[in-house]
């Protein structure tokens, strides 16, 4: 980028645009972004300054143009009133960390396989989960949620780093 907008540094949308200049010089200015994406220049400035939250459609446009799929997650987990309650904020890791985090979560859930089987058998026997089984259920849900999050992070890495079937090695 020609010069840094110091008031915007740290804003996820500005930072994504700055990173995108490595493959598209037009993103070095808001005017260039406006011409490339159809987003209005002054609105983009207010979004990058943190004065204004973008519309979901604008986030989709920026995420696609900047090759920054993590912008969609950041919007949903940090700005959307419903998403703030339901969507976990994902980390964009290097490939080795994304894979090792996924494997660790998978193996932790796999180690609980016996507990899961016991819980299913118990519930099938009387049609309900007993009071004694609630801590086991809570633990299984926690492990499954961790695996889900790590799966999403791995998918986010893949989306960001693959183009036309070719992976970019970290």
KEVEXLUM-265069 format. One record per atom (N, C-alpha, C, CB): residue in three letters; x, y, z. Coordinates in steps of 0.1 Angstrom, whole numbers, plus 5000, padded with zeros to 4 digits. Glycine has a CB too. Layout:
N
ALAXYZ/...
***
This chain:
170
UNK500849885000/UNK500050005000/UNK500950125000/UNK499050005012/UNK500550234993/UNK501350354992/UNK501650415006/UNK500650454984/UNK500650435014/UNK500850485028/UNK499850415037/UNK500850635028/UNK500250405050/UNK499450345059/UNK498450445066/UNK500250275070/UNK497250405067/UNK496250485074/UNK496250445088/UNK494750465068/UNK497050525096/UNK497350485110/UNK496150475119/UNK498350585116/UNK495150545116/UNK493850545124/UNK493150405121/UNK492950655121/UNK493450345110/UNK492750215107/UNK493550095111/UNK492450215092/UNK494850105114/UNK495649985117/UNK494949915128/UNK497050025120/UNK494849775127/UNK494149695137/UNK492749665134/UNK494249765150/UNK492149745124/UNK490749715120/UNK490849595110/UNK490149845113/UNK490049495112/UNK490149375104/UNK489949395089/UNK489149265109/UNK489049485086/UNK488749515072/UNK489949585065/UNK487449595071/UNK490549685072/UNK491649755067/UNK492849655066/UNK492049875076/UNK493149575076/UNK494249485076/UNK494149385065/UNK494349415089/UNK492849335062/UNK492649245051/UNK492949315038/UNK491249185051/UNK492549435036/UNK492749505024/UNK494249525022/UNK492049645024/UNK494949565033/UNK496449585032/UNK497149455028/UNK496949625046/UNK496749345033/UNK497349215030/UNK497049185015/UNK496849105039/UNK495849215010/UNK495449184997/UNK496249264986/UNK493949214995/UNK496949374990/UNK497749454981/UNK498949374976/UNK498249584987/UNK499249264982/UNK500349174978/UNK500049114964/UNK500649074988/UNK498749094961/UNK498449034948/UNK497549134939/UNK497748904950/UNK497149244945/UNK496349334937/UNK496649474941/UNK494849304938/UNK497449544934/UNK497949684937/UNK496749784939/UNK498849734927/UNK495649754932/UNK494449844932/UNK493849854946/UNK493349794922/UNK494149754955/UNK493649754968/UNK494449854977/UNK493649614974/UNK495449914972/UNK496250004979/UNK495550134982/UNK497550034972/UNK494450154975/UNK493650274978/UNK492150234979/UNK493850384967/UNK491450314986/UNK489950294987/UNK489350314973/UNK489350384998/UNK489850404966/UNK489350434952/UNK489450304944/UNK490050554945/UNK490650244945/UNK490850114937/UNK489850004942/UNK492250074939/UNK489649994955/UNK488749894960/UNK487349924955/UNK488749894975/UNK486950054955/UNK485650094950/UNK485450054935/UNK485450244951/UNK486450074927/UNK486350034913/UNK486349884911/UNK487550104905/UNK487149814919/UNK487149664918/UNK485949594923/UNK488449614925/UNK485349654934/UNK484249584941/UNK482849644940/UNK484649564955/UNK482849774937/UNK481549844937/UNK481149894950/UNK480449744932/UNK482049874960/UNK481749934974/UNK482050084973/UNK482649864985/UNK481250164980/UNK481450304980/UNK482650344989/UNK480150374985/UNK483450434983/UNK484750464989/UNK484650525003/UNK485450564980/UNK483650625005/UNK483550685018/UNK482950595028/UNK482650815017/UNK482050505024/UNK481550405033/UNK482650305038/UNK480350325026/UNK483550265028/UNK484650175031/UNK485550245042/UNK485450145019/UNK485750375040/UNK486550455050/UNK485950445064/UNK486750595045/UNK484650465064/UNK484050465078/UNK484050325084/UNK482550505077/UNK483950215075/UNK484050085080/UNK485550055085/UNK483749975069/UNK486550095078/UNK487850075082/UNK488250165094/UNK488850115071/UNK487650275096/UNK487850355108/UNK487150305120/UNK487450505106/UNK486250205118/UNK485450145129/UNK484250235133/UNK486350135141/UNK483950335125/UNK482750415128/UNK481450345124/UNK482950555120/UNK481550255115/UNK480350195109/UNK480650045107/UNK480050265095/UNK479649965111/UNK479749825108/UNK479249795094/UNK478849745118/UNK479949715087/UNK479449685073/UNK478249595073/UNK480549615065/UNK477549605062/UNK476449515059/UNK477049375056/UNK475449565048/UNK476249265059/UNK476749135056/UNK477149115041/UNK475649025059/UNK476449175032/UNK476749175018/UNK478049235015/UNK475649235010/UNK478449345022/UNK479649415020/UNK480849325025/UNK479749545027/UNK480649255036/UNK481649165042/UNK481949055032/UNK481149105055/UNK480848995026/UNK481048895016/UNK481848945004/UNK479648835011/UNK481549064999/UNK482349114988/UNK483749134992/UNK481649254984/UNK484049195004/UNK485449215008/UNK486149085010/UNK485449305021/UNK485548995016/UNK486148865019/UNK486548795006/UNK485148765027/UNK485648804996/UNK485948744983/UNK487148814976/UNK484748734975/UNK486948944975/UNK487949024968/UNK489349024974/UNK487549174967/UNK489449024988/UNK490649024995/UNK491248884997/UNK490549095008/UNK490448774993/UNK490848644997/UNK491048625012/UNK492148594989/UNK490048675019/UNK490048675034/UNK488748625039/UNK490348815039/UNK488548485038/UNK487348425043/UNK487148445058/UNK487248285039/UNK488248475065/UNK488148495079/UNK487348625083/UNK489448505085/UNK487248715073/UNK486448835075/UNK484948795078/UNK486448925063/UNK484448695071/UNK483048655074/UNK482848605088/UNK482648545063/UNK483848525092/UNK483748475106/UNK483848585116/UNK484848365109/UNK484748675114/UNK484948785123/UNK483748875124/UNK486148875119/UNK483048895112/UNK481848975112/UNK480748895121/UNK481348995098/UNK480648765118/UNK479548695124/UNK479848675139/UNK479448555118/UNK481048655143/UNK481348625157/UNK481548755166/UNK482648545158/UNK481848865159/UNK482048995167/UNK481049105165/UNK483449045163/UNK480349105153/UNK479549215150/UNK478049185149/UNK479949275137/UNK477749065144/UNK476349025143/UNK475648995156/UNK476148905133/UNK474549055160/UNK473949035173/UNK473648895176/UNK472649115174/UNK473248815166/UNK472948675169/UNK474248595169/UNK471948615158/UNK475048625159/UNK476348555158/UNK477248565170/UNK477148595146/UNK477248685177/UNK478048705189/UNK477748595199/UNK477848845194/UNK476448555199/UNK476048455209/UNK476248315205/UNK474548475212/UNK476348285192/UNK476348155186/UNK477648105179/UNK475248135178/UNK478348205173/UNK479448165163/UNK480748185170/UNK479348255150/UNK481548085171/UNK482848095177/UNK483848175168/UNK483447965181/UNK484648255174/UNK485648325166/UNK486848225163/UNK486248455174/UNK487048215150/UNK488048115146/UNK489448175144/UNK487648045132/UNK490448095145/UNK491848135143/UNK492248095129/UNK492848085154/UNK492948185122/UNK493548145109/UNK494948105112/UNK493448255098/UNK495247975112/UNK496547925116/UNK497347885104/UNK496347805125/UNK498647855106/UNK499447795095/UNK498947655094/UNK500947795099/UNK499247595082/UNK498647465079/UNK499047355090/UNK499147415066/UNK500347355095/UNK500747255104/UNK499947275118/UNK502247265107/UNK499747395122/UNK499047415134/UNK497547385133/UNK499147565139/UNK496947415121/UNK495547385119/UNK495347235119/UNK495147445105/UNK496247165113/UNK496147015112/UNK496346955126/UNK497146955102/UNK497347005133/UNK497646945147/UNK496546975157/UNK499046995152/UNK495947095156/UNK494847135165/UNK493647045162/UNK494447285163/UNK493347025149/UNK492246935145/UNK492546795150/UNK492146935129/UNK493746735148/UNK494046605153/UNK493946585168/UNK495446565148/UNK494346685175/UNK494246685190/UNK492846675194/UNK494946805196/UNK491946765188/UNK490546765192/UNK489846635188/UNK489846875185/UNK490246575176/UNK489646455171/UNK490046335181/UNK490146415157/UNK491346335185/UNK491846225194/UNK491246235207/UNK493346225195/UNK491046355212/UNK490346375225/UNK488946325225/UNK490346525229/UNK488246345214/UNK486846295213/UNK486846145212/UNK486146365201/UNK487846095204/UNK487945945202/UNK488245875215/UNK489045915191/UNK489045935223/UNK489345875236/UNK488045865245/UNK490445955244/UNK487045935242/UNK485845935250/UNK484745845243/UNK485246075251/UNK485245765234/UNK484245675226/UNK483545585236/UNK485045595216/UNK484145525246/UNK483445435255/UNK482445515263/UNK484545375265/UNK482745635267/UNK481745715274/UNK480545745265/UNK482345845279/UNK480745775253/UNK479745805243/UNK478845685242/UNK480245855230/UNK479445565240/UNK478745445238/UNK477845415251/UNK479645325235/UNK478445425262/UNK477745405275/UNK476545495276/UNK478645425287/UNK476745625272/UNK475645725273/UNK474545685263/UNK476145865270/UNK474845645251/UNK473845605241/UNK473045485246/UNK474445575228/UNK473845385251/UNK473145255256/UNK472245295268/UNK474245155260/UNK472745375277/UNK471945415289/UNK470645485284/UNK472745505298/UNK470745575275/UNK469545655270/UNK468645565263/UNK470045775262/UNK469145465255/UNK468345375247/UNK467545285256/UNK469145295237/UNK468145245267/UNK467545155277/UNK466245215283/UNK468445115287/UNK466245335287/UNK465145395294/UNK464545515287/UNK465445435308/UNK465145555275/UNK464645665267/UNK464945795273/UNK463145655267/UNK465845805283/UNK466245935288/UNK467645925293/UNK465245975300/UNK468246045295/UNK469546055301/UNK469446075316/UNK470446165294/UNK470045995323/UNK469945995338/UNK470746115344/UNK470445865344/UNK470346155356/UNK471046265363/UNK472546235364/UNK470446275377/UNK472946105366/UNK474346075368/UNK475046085355/UNK474445925373/UNK474346085343/UNK475046085330/UNK475246235325/UNK474146015320/UNK474646325332/UNK474646465327/UNK476146525326/UNK473846555336/UNK477046495336/UNK478346545335/UNK479146475323/UNK479146515348/UNK478846355320/UNK479446285309/UNK478946345296/UNK479046135309/UNK477646375295/UNK477046445284/UNK477646575281/UNK475546455285/UNK477846655292/UNK478446785291/UNK479846775286/UNK478446865305/UNK480646675291/UNK482046665286/UNK482046625272/UNK482746555295/UNK481146535267/UNK481146495253/UNK480746615244/UNK480146375251/UNK479846695249/UNK479446815241/UNK480646905240/UNK478246885247/UNK481346925251/UNK482547015251/UNK483546965241/UNK483147025265/UNK483846835241/UNK484846775232/UNK484346785217/UNK485046625235/UNK483046755215/UNK482546765201/UNK482546915196/UNK481046715201/UNK482247005205/UNK482347145201/UNK483747185197/UNK481847235213/UNK484747145205/UNK486147175202/UNK486547115188/UNK487047115213/UNK486046995185/UNK486346935172/UNK485747015161/UNK485946785172/UNK484447055164/UNK483747135153/UNK484547265151/UNK482347165158/UNK484947325161/UNK485747455159/UNK487047435152/UNK486047515173/UNK487747325155/UNK489047295148/UNK488747255134/UNK489747185156/UNK487647185131/UNK487347155118/UNK487047275110/UNK486147055117/UNK486347375115/UNK486047495108/UNK487347575106/UNK485047585117/UNK488247575115/UNK489547645113/UNK490347585102/UNK490347645126/UNK490347455102/UNK491047385091/UNK490447415077/UNK491047225093/UNK489147415077/UNK488447455065/UNK488647595061/UNK486847425066/UNK488747685070/UNK489047825068/UNK490447835062/UNK488947905081/UNK491447765068/UNK492747765062/UNK492747725048/UNK493747675071/UNK492047605045/UNK492047555032/UNK491347655022/UNK491247425032/UNK490347715026/UNK489647815017/UNK490547935014/UNK488347865024/UNK491347975024/UNK492148095022/UNK493448055014/UNK492648145035/UNK493847935015/UNK495147895009/UNK495147804997/UNK495947835019/UNK493947774992/UNK493847694980/UNK493147774969/UNK493147564983/UNK493647774958/UNK493047834946/UNK493147734935/UNK493747974943/UNK492047704928/UNK492047614917/UNK492647484920/UNK492647684905/UNK492447434932/UNK492947304936/UNK494447294940/UNK492747214925/UNK495147414940/UNK496547414944/UNK496647474958/UNK497347484933/UNK497247394967/UNK497547454980/UNK498747544980/UNK497647334990/UNK498647644988/UNK499847734990/UNK500447685003/UNK499447884991/UNK501747645003/UNK502447595015/UNK502847705023/UNK503547505010/UNK502647695036/UNK503047795046/UNK504547795048/UNK502347775060/
***
